[in-house]
Amino acid sequence: MADPISIIAGVISIATVVVQASKSLSKLIDNVKGASHDIKALARDVHAFRSILSSLKIALEERDVKDAVSADTVLVEMVGNLAHPLTNCQEALQSLVSRIQSGFDACKASTFRKNTLSLRRGMFSRTEIRDVQSRLEATM
């Protein structure tokens, strides 16, 4: 088994990146005026996910929590098992950030109204949005 502190540090590191990606996504979605119901629901899910993950990250950074987790092999394994799903969420969130940012960048020459319309129509299918929501739910 790997060093418990290394496992905890790895999960904290991944969680930090995921929290940052979720903040970026939320900020971009907030700039989409007239976003569809599905996009708004995704934004709420991302916010809830970020809150949970931020709490976990803060707890794992506490010395007492690190000591308690390190002393229990089951807890070390549970924390370590978070790494893969968090990495998957990181990739999904960063992909969404890239797609939305690309949509904004592609429309820079046009008016903001056209920009927001292009983000609402056809950028994401309902299936893609629900896929991201499912990935977030699976991690929680």
Buried (B, 14 or more C-beta within 10 A) or exposed (E): EEEBEEBBBBBBEBBBBBBBBBBBBBEBBEBBEEBBEBBEBBBEBBBBBBEEBBEBBEEBBEEEBBEEBBEEEEBBEEBBEBBEBBBBBBEBBBBBBEBBEEBBEEBEEEEEEEBBBBBBEEBBEEEBBBEBBEBBEEBE
